[in-house]
Amino acid sequence: MDFQFHTASDLLALTQRHALDVSELTLVGEAELGNGDRDALLARMLDYYRRMKASVATGLQITERSRSGLSGGDSRRLHAHSMGDQVSALGPAFERSIAYGLAVLETNAAFGQIVATPTAGSAGIAPACLLTWQEARNASDETASRSLFAAAGIGKVIGYGACFSGAQGGCQAEVGSACAMAAAAVCELDGGTPEKVVQAAAMALQNTLGLVCDPIGGYVEAPCMMRNGLYTLHAFGAAAMALSGIRSVVPFDEVVGALREIGEKMPRIYKETAEGGLAATPTGLRFRPRPRAPTSPHEPA
């Protein structure tokens, strides 16, 4: 096996040895494992990306609140605001990128199809980043989708060195990983070298460390939805910093190690239990699901 890696150090060594970018190395590595030939893998990733875009489009059309009452209509509202007279000083794309991240989570809450990247609770960040980039650069779906292999390469390193599960590592493992993956993809799309791609991922991930998973009512809606929208901006910022030549003080592999260590020490109530954080506030407690009434005299409540 000539194209396999478990760490960012290995990844960078292989990109240098074979003169490949991160996307190409990851793609070749998947083919080497027998997961499909090059054309089949590219076609599969293109399909995933188009499903991501569809999940954004679906979310932007939602007007009703979800069954829990926690989400629904917010991405549509922000998207409309991005085209109005009071748009942010940072411009329409700033607001649209947030709206796209919100939209995917609203689609999920409405039982629509999403692409977990890497999880359902963090599925809005990569689509929001790539769709915003595609629109700004007037690029093709094929170009945008190829960068998902860069995201996958970074995700592979995190998966080997830590985890993606909110129940195991808190929201830092979900949103943090998604943010690092998206930052890597955007960085490569804008011409970043493999070294800069890894730097973007390191800066994105380190600034999510300690983020707890505290879903209100136990639903993957709030604060998950807002984090997906706002961490889209975080990913763009990390990519821009890396492209400018700024480097993370702590190497990516060590950041992944810190993610694992913090996740292991994080109290259980902050790991997808809905027993702490925002879920345990007076307002959060109002959204706890009520026990289902028994349907027969012999069924326990």
DRENNU-757265 format. One record per residue: residue number from 0; x, y, z of N, C-alpha, C, CB in turn. Coordinates in steps of 0.05 Angstrom, whole numbers, always signed. Glycine has a CB too. Example, Ala and Ser with C-alpha at 12.3 -4.5 7.8 and 13.67 -1.06 7.14 Angstrom:
<sites>
SITE|0|+264|-114|+156|+246|-90|+156|+264|-66|+156|+226|-89|+181
SITE|1|+257|-45|+142|+273|-21|+143|+258|+1|+157|+282|-12|+114
</sites>
This chain:
<sites>
SITE|0|+17|-24|+0|+0|+0|+0|+18|+25|+0|-19|+0|+25
SITE|1|+17|+40|-22|+35|+63|-25|+22|+90|-19|+45|+63|-53
SITE|2|-5|+91|-15|-19|+116|-13|-36|+118|+12|-35|+121|-38
SITE|3|-30|+102|+32|-46|+102|+57|-32|+119|+79|-50|+73|+67
SITE|4|-48|+132|+95|-38|+149|+116|-58|+149|+139|-33|+178|+107
SITE|5|-47|+152|+163|-63|+155|+188|-59|+181|+201|-56|+132|+207
SITE|6|-38|+195|+195|-31|+221|+208|-27|+242|+187|-6|+218|+226
SITE|7|-28|+267|+195|-22|+289|+177|+7|+289|+168|-29|+316|+190
SITE|8|+24|+280|+186|+53|+279|+178|+57|+259|+156|+70|+270|+203
SITE|9|+43|+236|+158|+44|+216|+136|+32|+227|+110|+30|+190|+144
SITE|10|+10|+241|+113|-4|+252|+90|+14|+271|+75|-30|+267|+99
SITE|11|+27|+289|+90|+44|+309|+77|+69|+296|+64|+53|+330|+97
SITE|12|+80|+276|+77|+103|+262|+66|+95|+248|+40|+113|+241|+86
SITE|13|+71|+237|+38|+62|+223|+14|+56|+243|-8|+38|+206|+20
SITE|14|+44|+266|-1|+39|+286|-22|+65|+296|-35|+23|+309|-11
SITE|15|+85|+298|-18|+111|+307|-28|+125|+285|-45|+129|+316|-5
SITE|16|+123|+261|-35|+137|+239|-49|+125|+234|-76|+135|+214|-32
SITE|17|+98|+236|-78|+85|+230|-103|+76|+255|-119|+60|+213|-97
SITE|18|+83|+278|-109|+76|+304|-122|+46|+305|-127|+92|+307|-148
SITE|19|+30|+301|-106|+1|+301|-108|-10|+322|-88|-11|+273|-103
SITE|20|-34|+332|-95|-48|+349|-75|-63|+330|-56|-67|+370|-88
SITE|21|-75|+341|-35|-88|+324|-15|-112|+309|-27|-98|+342|+8
SITE|22|-127|+323|-44|-150|+309|-57|-141|+286|-74|-165|+329|-75
SITE|23|-121|+290|-90|-112|+268|-107|-100|+245|-91|-91|+279|-127
SITE|24|-85|+251|-71|-74|+230|-54|-96|+213|-41|-56|+241|-32
SITE|25|-117|+227|-31|-139|+213|-18|-154|+196|-39|-158|+232|-5
SITE|26|-158|+207|-62|-172|+193|-84|-157|+168|-92|-176|+212|-108
SITE|27|-131|+171|-97|-115|+148|-105|-114|+127|-83|-86|+157|-111
SITE|28|-114|+136|-58|-114|+118|-35|-139|+102|-34|-110|+133|-10
SITE|29|-162|+114|-39|-187|+100|-39|-188|+79|-61|-211|+119|-43
SITE|30|-178|+86|-84|-176|+66|-106|-158|+43|-99|-166|+80|-132
SITE|31|-136|+50|-86|-117|+29|-77|-130|+9|-58|-92|+42|-64
SITE|32|-148|+19|-42|-162|+1|-23|-184|-16|-36|-175|+18|-1
SITE|33|-189|-11|-62|-209|-26|-76|-237|-16|-74|-209|-54|-66
SITE|34|-240|+10|-66|-266|+22|-63|-278|+33|-89|-265|+44|-43
SITE|35|-265|+27|-111|-274|+36|-137|-251|+47|-153|-296|+57|-135
SITE|36|-254|+49|-180|-233|+61|-196|-237|+91|-195|-234|+51|-225
SITE|37|-218|+106|-206|-217|+135|-205|-244|+147|-214|-194|+146|-221
SITE|38|-253|+139|-238|-277|+151|-249|-301|+145|-232|-282|+140|-277
SITE|39|-303|+121|-221|-326|+114|-204|-326|+130|-178|-326|+84|-198
SITE|40|-302|+134|-167|-300|+150|-142|-307|+179|-146|-272|+147|-130
SITE|41|-297|+190|-168|-304|+218|-175|-334|+221|-179|-288|+227|-200
SITE|42|-346|+202|-193|-375|+203|-198|-390|+201|-172|-383|+181|-217
SITE|43|-381|+184|-154|-395|+181|-128|-393|+207|-112|-383|+158|-112
SITE|44|-370|+220|-112|-367|+244|-97|-383|+267|-109|-338|+252|-95
SITE|45|-385|+267|-136|-402|+287|-149|-431|+283|-141|-398|+285|-180
SITE|46|-439|+258|-140|-467|+252|-131|-471|+262|-103|-473|+222|-133
SITE|47|-452|+257|-85|-455|+266|-57|-457|+297|-57|-430|+257|-40
SITE|48|-440|+310|-73|-441|+339|-72|-468|+350|-82|-418|+351|-89
SITE|49|-478|+338|-102|-504|+347|-113|-527|+341|-93|-511|+333|-139
SITE|50|-524|+320|-77|-544|+315|-56|-541|+336|-34|-540|+287|-45
SITE|51|-516|+345|-29|-511|+366|-9|-525|+392|-18|-481|+371|-6
SITE|52|-521|+398|-44|-534|+423|-54|-564|+421|-53|-525|+428|-84
SITE|53|-575|+397|-58|-604|+393|-57|-614|+397|-28|-611|+366|-67
SITE|54|-598|+389|-8|-606|+392|+19|-607|+421|+27|-587|+377|+38
SITE|55|-589|+437|+16|-590|+466|+20|-615|+478|+7|-564|+480|+8
SITE|56|-620|+471|-18|-644|+481|-32|-669|+474|-17|-644|+470|-60
SITE|57|-671|+449|-7|-695|+440|+7|-699|+457|+33|-693|+411|+15
SITE|58|-677|+460|+48|-679|+476|+73|-688|+504|+68|-653|+475|+87
SITE|59|-679|+516|+47|-685|+544|+41|-715|+548|+34|-668|+555|+18
SITE|60|-729|+526|+28|-757|+528|+21|-775|+523|+45|-764|+508|+0
SITE|61|-764|+514|+68|-780|+507|+91|-791|+533|+104|-763|+491|+112
SITE|62|-816|+533|+110|-829|+556|+123|-841|+549|+150|-850|+567|+105
SITE|63|-847|+523|+155|-860|+515|+180|-839|+506|+200|-881|+493|+174
SITE|64|-846|+508|+225|-829|+499|+246|-829|+469|+247|-837|+511|+273
SITE|65|-807|+457|+257|-805|+428|+259|-824|+418|+281|-776|+420|+266
SITE|66|-826|+392|+284|-844|+381|+304|-836|+390|+332|-843|+350|+303
SITE|67|-811|+393|+337|-802|+402|+363|-807|+432|+368|-772|+396|+367
SITE|68|-810|+447|+346|-813|+476|+348|-787|+491|+350|-830|+483|+372
SITE|69|-764|+476|+348|-738|+488|+351|-727|+500|+326|-719|+468|+362
SITE|70|-736|+492|+303|-725|+502|+278|-745|+502|+256|-700|+485|+270
SITE|71|-738|+516|+234|-756|+517|+211|-761|+545|+202|-782|+503|+218
SITE|72|-752|+551|+178|-757|+578|+167|-735|+598|+171|-781|+589|+178
SITE|73|-715|+591|+187|-694|+610|+194|-674|+614|+171|-679|+601|+219
SITE|74|-667|+592|+157|-649|+595|+134|-662|+611|+112|-641|+567|+123
SITE|75|-688|+607|+107|-702|+622|+87|-703|+652|+94|-731|+611|+84
SITE|76|-706|+657|+120|-708|+685|+129|-681|+699|+125|-715|+686|+159
SITE|77|-659|+686|+132|-633|+698|+129|-625|+701|+100|-611|+681|+144
SITE|78|-632|+681|+84|-626|+682|+55|-640|+706|+43|-635|+656|+41
SITE|79|-665|+711|+50|-680|+734|+40|-666|+760|+49|-709|+733|+49
SITE|80|-657|+760|+74|-644|+784|+85|-618|+790|+69|-637|+780|+114
SITE|81|-605|+769|+60|-579|+773|+45|-584|+788|+19|-566|+746|+40
SITE|82|-609|+789|+9|-615|+802|-16|-629|+829|-12|-632|+785|-33
SITE|83|-630|+838|+14|-644|+862|+20|-626|+886|+23|-660|+859|+45
SITE|84|-638|+908|+33|-624|+934|+35|-607|+936|+60|-644|+956|+35
SITE|85|-611|+918|+79|-597|+919|+105|-577|+896|+107|-616|+919|+128
SITE|86|-566|+887|+85|-548|+865|+85|-522|+873|+101|-540|+857|+56
SITE|87|-509|+853|+112|-485|+858|+128|-464|+874|+113|-473|+831|+138
SITE|88|-448|+888|+128|-425|+903|+116|-406|+884|+102|-411|+920|+137
SITE|89|-406|+859|+110|-388|+839|+98|-399|+828|+72|-384|+816|+117
SITE|90|-424|+835|+65|-434|+828|+39|-454|+805|+39|-412|+822|+21
SITE|91|-468|+802|+16|-488|+781|+14|-478|+753|+18|-502|+783|-12
SITE|92|-454|+747|+7|-443|+720|+9|-438|+712|+39|-416|+718|-6
SITE|93|-432|+731|+55|-428|+727|+84|-454|+715|+96|-420|+753|+99
SITE|94|-476|+728|+89|-502|+719|+101|-511|+694|+87|-523|+741|+97
SITE|95|-507|+691|+61|-516|+667|+47|-502|+642|+58|-511|+670|+17
SITE|96|-476|+645|+63|-461|+621|+73|-473|+611|+99|-432|+628|+76
SITE|97|-480|+630|+117|-493|+622|+142|-520|+609|+136|-496|+646|+161
SITE|98|-535|+621|+119|-562|+610|+112|-560|+582|+101|-576|+628|+92
SITE|99|-539|+576|+85|-536|+550|+74|-530|+529|+95|-513|+550|+53
SITE|100|-514|+537|+115|-508|+518|+137|-533|+512|+153|-487|+530|+155
SITE|101|-549|+533|+158|-574|+529|+173|-593|+511|+157|-588|+557|+178
SITE|102|-594|+516|+131|-613|+501|+114|-610|+471|+115|-610|+510|+85
SITE|103|-586|+461|+115|-581|+432|+116|-592|+421|+142|-552|+426|+113
SITE|104|-588|+434|+164|-598|+424|+190|-629|+425|+191|-586|+439|+213
SITE|105|-640|+446|+178|-669|+447|+176|-681|+425|+159|-679|+474|+166
SITE|106|-666|+418|+138|-674|+395|+121|-674|+370|+138|-656|+392|+97
SITE|107|-653|+366|+154|-651|+343|+171|-674|+341|+191|-624|+343|+185
SITE|108|-681|+364|+203|-702|+365|+222|-729|+359|+209|-703|+392|+236
SITE|109|-731|+364|+183|-756|+358|+169|-756|+330|+156|-761|+379|+147
SITE|110|-736|+314|+164|-734|+286|+155|-727|+285|+125|-759|+271|+160
SITE|111|-713|+305|+115|-703|+305|+88|-676|+292|+86|-702|+333|+77
SITE|112|-666|+288|+62|-641|+275|+58|-617|+294|+61|-640|+262|+30
SITE|113|-597|+286|+76|-573|+301|+79|-549|+282|+74|-571|+315|+107
SITE|114|-525|+294|+73|-501|+278|+71|-484|+283|+96|-484|+284|+45
SITE|115|-482|+264|+114|-467|+267|+138|-438|+273|+132|-469|+242|+157
SITE|116|-428|+297|+141|-401|+305|+134|-387|+318|+158|-402|+325|+110
SITE|117|-377|+304|+177|-378|+275|+178|-402|+263|+193|-353|+265|+192
SITE|118|-419|+280|+206|-442|+270|+221|-466|+286|+213|-437|+273|+251
SITE|119|-490|+276|+221|-514|+291|+215|-515|+318|+229|-539|+274|+224
SITE|120|-505|+319|+254|-505|+344|+269|-486|+365|+259|-499|+338|+297
SITE|121|-468|+357|+241|-449|+376|+229|-450|+377|+199|-420|+370|+239
SITE|122|-472|+367|+188|-474|+363|+159|-477|+388|+142|-497|+345|+153
SITE|123|-481|+411|+155|-485|+436|+140|-460|+451|+133|-503|+453|+155
SITE|124|-438|+446|+146|-415|+463|+143|-401|+459|+116|-395|+457|+165
SITE|125|-395|+435|+108|-382|+430|+83|-399|+439|+59|-375|+401|+80
SITE|126|-425|+432|+58|-441|+442|+36|-443|+472|+34|-469|+430|+38
SITE|127|-445|+485|+58|-447|+514|+58|-422|+527|+47|-453|+524|+86
SITE|128|-399|+516|+56|-373|+527|+47|-370|+523|+17|-350|+514|+63
SITE|129|-374|+499|+8|-369|+493|-20|-389|+507|-39|-370|+463|-25
SITE|130|-414|+508|-31|-433|+522|-48|-427|+552|-50|-462|+517|-38
SITE|131|-421|+564|-27|-413|+592|-27|-389|+597|-44|-408|+602|+2
SITE|132|-369|+579|-42|-344|+582|-58|-351|+579|-88|-323|+561|-50
SITE|133|-367|+559|-94|-375|+554|-122|-389|+578|-134|-393|+529|-124
SITE|134|-407|+590|-120|-421|+613|-130|-402|+637|-134|-444|+620|-111
SITE|135|-384|+640|-115|-366|+663|-116|-346|+660|-139|-351|+667|-90
SITE|136|-338|+636|-145|-318|+630|-165|-329|+622|-192|-299|+609|-155
SITE|137|-356|+620|-193|-370|+611|-218|-358|+584|-227|-368|+632|-240
SITE|138|-354|+566|-209|-341|+540|-215|-362|+518|-220|-323|+532|-192
SITE|139|-352|+496|-230|-370|+473|-236|-374|+456|-212|-358|+457|-259
SITE|140|-395|+440|-213|-399|+420|-192|-375|+401|-190|-425|+404|-197
SITE|141|-364|+394|-213|-342|+375|-213|-318|+386|-198|-334|+368|-242
SITE|142|-312|+411|-202|-290|+424|-187|-295|+425|-157|-284|+452|-198
SITE|143|-319|+434|-150|-325|+435|-121|-325|+408|-108|-352|+449|-117
SITE|144|-337|+388|-122|-339|+361|-110|-312|+348|-106|-357|+344|-127
SITE|145|-293|+353|-124|-267|+341|-122|-253|+349|-95|-249|+349|-145
SITE|146|-259|+373|-86|-246|+382|-61|-256|+367|-37|-251|+412|-57
SITE|147|-278|+353|-40|-288|+336|-18|-268|+313|-11|-315|+325|-24
SITE|148|-251|+307|-31|-230|+287|-24|-209|+298|-6|-217|+277|-50
SITE|149|-204|+325|-8|-186|+338|+12|-199|+337|+39|-180|+367|+3
SITE|150|-225|+343|+40|-240|+342|+66|-239|+313|+77|-269|+351|+62
SITE|151|-242|+293|+59|-241|+266|+68|-214|+258|+79|-249|+247|+45
SITE|152|-193|+268|+66|-166|+262|+76|-162|+272|+104|-145|+274|+57
SITE|153|-171|+297|+109|-169|+308|+136|-187|+293|+155|-177|+338|+136
SITE|154|-210|+285|+146|-228|+269|+163|-216|+242|+170|-254|+265|+149
SITE|155|-201|+231|+152|-188|+205|+157|-168|+208|+179|-174|+195|+131
SITE|156|-153|+229|+180|-134|+234|+201|-148|+237|+228|-116|+259|+195
SITE|157|-169|+252|+228|-184|+256|+253|-197|+230|+262|-206|+277|+250
SITE|158|-208|+214|+244|-220|+189|+251|-201|+169|+263|-233|+177|+227
SITE|159|-176|+169|+253|-156|+151|+264|-146|+161|+291|-133|+148|+245
SITE|160|-143|+188|+294|-131|+199|+317|-149|+206|+340|-115|+222|+310
SITE|161|-175|+209|+334|-194|+217|+354|-221|+205|+348|-196|+249|+356
SITE|162|-242|+221|+343|-269|+210|+338|-286|+232|+325|-282|+199|+363
SITE|163|-309|+224|+315|-328|+243|+304|-354|+245|+321|-336|+235|+275
SITE|164|-357|+227|+340|-382|+224|+355|-385|+245|+377|-383|+196|+366
SITE|165|-408|+258|+376|-415|+277|+398|-418|+262|+424|-440|+292|+391
SITE|166|-428|+238|+423|-432|+222|+447|-405|+213|+459|-449|+198|+442
SITE|167|-385|+213|+443|-358|+205|+453|-340|+229|+458|-345|+187|+433
SITE|168|-342|+249|+441|-323|+271|+443|-335|+299|+446|-306|+272|+420
SITE|169|-361|+301|+448|-374|+327|+449|-376|+340|+421|-358|+346|+467
SITE|170|-387|+364|+420|-391|+377|+394|-365|+384|+380|-408|+402|+397
SITE|171|-343|+386|+395|-317|+391|+383|-311|+369|+363|-295|+393|+404
SITE|172|-320|+344|+368|-315|+322|+351|-332|+323|+326|-319|+296|+365
SITE|173|-355|+335|+328|-373|+337|+305|-369|+363|+289|-403|+335|+314
SITE|174|-376|+385|+301|-373|+411|+287|-343|+417|+283|-386|+433|+303
SITE|175|-327|+411|+302|-298|+416|+299|-286|+401|+276|-283|+408|+324
SITE|176|-293|+375|+273|-283|+359|+251|-294|+370|+224|-290|+330|+254
SITE|177|-319|+376|+223|-331|+386|+199|-319|+412|+190|-361|+390|+202
SITE|178|-313|+429|+210|-301|+455|+204|-273|+451|+193|-300|+472|+230
SITE|179|-258|+433|+205|-230|+428|+195|-231|+416|+167|-216|+408|+214
SITE|180|-250|+398|+162|-252|+386|+135|-260|+407|+114|-273|+364|+136
SITE|181|-279|+424|+121|-288|+445|+102|-266|+465|+97|-313|+459|+113
SITE|182|-251|+473|+118|-229|+492|+115|-208|+481|+96|-217|+499|+142
SITE|183|-202|+455|+98|-183|+442|+81|-192|+442|+52|-178|+413|+90
SITE|184|-218|+437|+48|-228|+436|+20|-227|+464|+8|-257|+427|+21
SITE|185|-235|+485|+22|-235|+512|+12|-206|+521|+6|-249|+531|+31
SITE|186|-188|+514|+25|-160|+522|+21|-149|+510|-4|-144|+513|+46
SITE|187|-154|+484|-9|-144|+472|-33|-156|+484|-58|-148|+442|-32
SITE|188|-182|+489|-57|-196|+501|-80|-184|+528|-88|-225|+504|-74
SITE|189|-175|+543|-68|-163|+569|-74|-132|+568|-78|-169|+588|-51
SITE|190|-122|+543|-84|-94|+541|-91|-75|+534|-69|-86|+565|-104
SITE|191|-86|+527|-46|-68|+521|-24|-52|+495|-28|-84|+518|+1
SITE|192|-27|+496|-20|-10|+472|-21|-19|+452|+0|+20|+480|-17
SITE|193|-11|+427|-2|-17|+408|+19|-10|+418|+47|-3|+381|+14
SITE|194|+12|+431|+50|+20|+442|+76|+0|+462|+86|+48|+454|+74
SITE|195|-9|+480|+68|-29|+500|+76|-56|+488|+81|-31|+522|+54
SITE|196|-63|+467|+66|-88|+453|+71|-89|+442|+100|-92|+431|+51
SITE|197|-67|+430|+108|-65|+419|+135|-65|+441|+156|-40|+401|+137
SITE|198|-51|+463|+150|-51|+486|+168|-80|+497|+172|-33|+508|+158
SITE|199|-95|+499|+150|-122|+508|+152|-139|+490|+170|-135|+510|+124
SITE|200|-135|+464|+167|-150|+445|+184|-142|+448|+213|-145|+417|+174
SITE|201|-116|+452|+218|-107|+454|+246|-119|+479|+259|-76|+456|+246
SITE|202|-119|+501|+245|-130|+526|+257|-160|+525|+261|-123|+550|+240
SITE|203|-173|+511|+242|-202|+508|+245|-209|+491|+269|-214|+497|+220
SITE|204|-195|+468|+272|-201|+449|+293|-194|+460|+320|-187|+423|+288
SITE|205|-171|+472|+323|-162|+480|+350|-180|+501|+362|-134|+491|+348
SITE|206|-194|+516|+346|-212|+537|+357|-240|+527|+362|-213|+560|+338
SITE|207|-244|+500|+360|-269|+488|+369|-265|+470|+394|-282|+472|+346
SITE|208|-240|+467|+402|-234|+449|+424|-250|+457|+450|-204|+448|+431
SITE|209|-262|+437|+462|-277|+442|+486|-307|+447|+481|-266|+465|+501
SITE|210|-315|+448|+456|-343|+453|+449|-360|+429|+457|-346|+459|+419
SITE|211|-379|+435|+475|-396|+413|+486|-419|+407|+467|-407|+421|+513
SITE|212|-430|+382|+470|-453|+374|+455|-477|+375|+474|-449|+345|+443
SITE|213|-494|+395|+471|-516|+400|+489|-542|+404|+474|-509|+424|+508
SITE|214|-551|+385|+459|-575|+389|+442|-600|+393|+459|-579|+365|+424
SITE|215|-613|+415|+454|-637|+421|+469|-659|+400|+463|-648|+450|+463
SITE|216|-670|+389|+484|-691|+369|+481|-680|+342|+469|-712|+379|+463
SITE|217|-654|+341|+464|-643|+317|+452|-646|+316|+422|-656|+293|+463
SITE|218|-656|+338|+411|-659|+340|+382|-634|+352|+368|-684|+357|+374
SITE|219|-629|+343|+344|-606|+354|+329|-615|+379|+315|-594|+332|+309
SITE|220|-622|+399|+331|-632|+424|+319|-619|+449|+332|-662|+426|+323
SITE|221|-622|+452|+358|-611|+475|+371|-594|+465|+395|-633|+494|+381
SITE|222|-569|+476|+398|-556|+497|+382|-542|+487|+357|-537|+511|+399
SITE|223|-547|+462|+349|-533|+450|+326|-535|+467|+301|-543|+422|+321
SITE|224|-560|+475|+295|-564|+490|+271|-548|+516|+270|-594|+497|+268
SITE|225|-548|+531|+292|-533|+556|+292|-503|+552|+290|-539|+572|+318
SITE|226|-494|+530|+302|-465|+524|+300|-458|+517|+271|-458|+500|+318
SITE|227|-475|+503|+257|-469|+497|+229|-468|+522|+212|-490|+478|+218
SITE|228|-485|+541|+218|-484|+566|+202|-460|+582|+209|-509|+582|+208
SITE|229|-454|+586|+234|-432|+604|+242|-405|+592|+238|-436|+612|+270
SITE|230|-402|+565|+241|-376|+553|+237|-369|+551|+208|-375|+526|+250
SITE|231|-388|+555|+190|-382|+558|+162|-362|+582|+158|-408|+563|+145
SITE|232|-368|+604|+172|-351|+627|+171|-323|+621|+183|-364|+651|+185
SITE|233|-323|+606|+204|-298|+598|+217|-280|+583|+197|-304|+580|+242
SITE|234|-292|+565|+182|-277|+549|+162|-265|+567|+141|-295|+528|+149
SITE|235|-280|+586|+131|-270|+605|+112|-247|+621|+124|-292|+624|+102
SITE|236|-250|+629|+148|-229|+645|+161|-203|+629|+165|-238|+654|+188
SITE|237|-205|+604|+172|-182|+587|+176|-168|+583|+149|-189|+560|+188
SITE|238|-183|+579|+127|-171|+576|+101|-157|+601|+92|-193|+568|+80
SITE|239|-169|+624|+97|-156|+649|+89|-130|+654|+105|-175|+673|+94
SITE|240|-130|+647|+130|-106|+650|+146|-84|+633|+136|-112|+644|+176
SITE|241|-90|+608|+130|-70|+589|+119|-59|+599|+92|-81|+561|+117
SITE|242|-77|+608|+75|-69|+617|+49|-51|+642|+50|-93|+623|+32
SITE|243|-54|+657|+72|-38|+681|+75|-10|+675|+85|-51|+701|+95
SITE|244|-6|+650|+94|+20|+642|+104|+21|+638|+135|+40|+661|+96
SITE|245|-2|+644|+148|-3|+640|+177|-2|+610|+183|-28|+653|+189
SITE|246|+12|+603|+204|+15|+574|+211|+4|+570|+239|+44|+565|+209
SITE|247|-7|+547|+243|-15|+539|+270|+9|+534|+287|-34|+514|+269
SITE|248|+9|+544|+312|+31|+539|+330|+33|+509|+336|+28|+556|+356
SITE|249|+10|+497|+340|+9|+468|+346|+3|+452|+320|-12|+462|+368
SITE|250|+20|+433|+313|+15|+417|+289|-12|+402|+290|+38|+397|+285
SITE|251|-23|+397|+266|-49|+385|+264|-51|+359|+280|-56|+380|+235
SITE|252|-31|+341|+277|-33|+316|+292|-35|+320|+322|-8|+299|+285
SITE|253|-22|+340|+332|-24|+346|+361|-51|+358|+368|-1|+365|+369
SITE|254|-62|+373|+350|-89|+384|+354|-109|+361|+356|-97|+404|+332
SITE|255|-106|+342|+338|-124|+318|+339|-120|+303|+365|-118|+299|+315
SITE|256|-95|+301|+374|-90|+289|+400|-104|+304|+423|-61|+287|+405
SITE|257|-104|+330|+421|-117|+347|+442|-147|+342|+441|-111|+376|+438
SITE|258|-158|+340|+417|-187|+334|+414|-194|+308|+428|-194|+332|+384
SITE|259|-177|+287|+424|-182|+261|+437|-180|+264|+467|-162|+241|+426
SITE|260|-160|+277|+477|-155|+280|+505|-178|+296|+519|-128|+294|+511
SITE|261|-186|+317|+506|-208|+333|+518|-234|+317|+518|-212|+360|+502
SITE|262|-239|+303|+496|-263|+286|+495|-264|+265|+516|-265|+273|+468
SITE|263|-241|+253|+522|-240|+232|+543|-245|+244|+570|-212|+219|+542
SITE|264|-237|+269|+575|-240|+281|+601|-266|+297|+604|-217|+298|+607
SITE|265|-280|+302|+583|-304|+318|+584|-326|+303|+600|-314|+324|+555
SITE|266|-339|+317|+618|-360|+304|+633|-382|+292|+615|-373|+324|+653
SITE|267|-393|+271|+623|-413|+256|+606|-437|+274|+599|-422|+231|+621
SITE|268|-445|+291|+618|-469|+307|+613|-466|+326|+589|-477|+323|+638
SITE|269|-441|+331|+581|-436|+349|+559|-431|+334|+532|-413|+367|+565
SITE|270|-438|+309|+532|-433|+293|+508|-459|+280|+498|-412|+271|+514
SITE|271|-476|+296|+486|-500|+288|+472|-521|+275|+490|-493|+268|+451
SITE|272|-521|+282|+515|-541|+271|+534|-565|+289|+538|-528|+265|+560
SITE|273|-562|+315|+530|-583|+335|+535|-588|+339|+565|-609|+327|+521
SITE|274|-566|+334|+581|-568|+337|+610|-552|+361|+620|-559|+312|+623
SITE|275|-538|+375|+603|-522|+398|+612|-522|+420|+591|-494|+389|+617
SITE|276|-508|+441|+597|-505|+464|+579|-532|+477|+572|-492|+454|+554
SITE|277|-536|+484|+547|-560|+497|+538|-585|+480|+542|-558|+506|+509
SITE|278|-581|+454|+540|-604|+435|+543|-615|+436|+571|-596|+407|+536
SITE|279|-598|+444|+591|-607|+443|+619|-615|+471|+629|-584|+432|+636
SITE|280|-616|+491|+612|-626|+517|+620|-656|+515|+624|-618|+539|+599
SITE|281|-668|+535|+638|-697|+534|+641|-712|+533|+615|-706|+559|+657
SITE|282|-702|+548|+595|-715|+548|+569|-710|+521|+555|-705|+570|+551
SITE|283|-686|+511|+556|-679|+486|+544|-696|+463|+555|-651|+479|+547
SITE|284|-701|+463|+581|-716|+441|+593|-745|+440|+584|-716|+445|+623
SITE|285|-755|+463|+574|-783|+463|+564|-787|+447|+539|-792|+492|+559
SITE|286|-765|+441|+525|-766|+426|+500|-761|+396|+504|-747|+437|+480
SITE|287|-758|+387|+528|-754|+359|+533|-779|+343|+524|-749|+353|+563
SITE|288|-776|+322|+509|-799|+306|+500|-815|+296|+524|-790|+283|+482
SITE|289|-841|+297|+522|-858|+286|+543|-861|+256|+539|-885|+300|+543
SITE|290|-863|+241|+562|-867|+212|+559|-892|+206|+543|-868|+199|+587
SITE|291|-890|+186|+526|-913|+178|+510|-934|+164|+527|-904|+160|+487
SITE|292|-959|+172|+524|-980|+159|+539|-984|+130|+530|-1007|+175|+536
SITE|293|-989|+112|+549|-993|+84|+541|-1017|+81|+523|-996|+66|+566
SITE|294|-1015|+63|+504|-1038|+58|+485|-1057|+37|+495|-1027|+51|+458
SITE|295|-1049|+22|+516|-1067|+2|+527|-1063|+1|+557|-1062|-26|+514
SITE|296|-1082|-10|+571|-1080|-11|+601|-1056|-27|+610|-1105|-23|+613
SITE|297|-1046|-45|+593|-1024|-63|+602|-997|-53|+594|-1028|-91|+589
SITE|298|-996|-31|+579|-971|-19|+570|-960|+0|+591|-973|-6|+542
SITE|299|-935|-2|+600|-924|+17|+620|-922|+44|+608|-897|+7|+630
SITE|300|-925|+65|+625|-922|+92|+616|-893|+99|+611|-935|+112|+637
</sites>
